[in-house]
Amino acid sequence: MRFRHRHIDGVALRACIRQVYREYRGLRAGELAATVGISQGYLSEIETGKKTGSLRVLTRIADALDVELSDLT
């Protein structure tokens, strides 16, 4: 799957990609957070680039979105 995007800083880009994948899958933030086992607030912080998320959490997000971990980092 390919997404076109304008050049923005790396942190914002990674956060944006995570949210785009979630929205593409038709998931609300609360649904993905529940599936992954994290709070919706924490997911929001990951998606907005305020927090990077641990490898464990990012792996669970990638699994839930059916993408490779490298797609989210």
Secondary structure, DSSP 8 states (H G I E B T S, - for coil): ---------HHHHHHHHHHHHHHHTT--HHHHHHHHTS-HHHHHHHHTTS----HHHHHHHHHHHTS-HHHH-
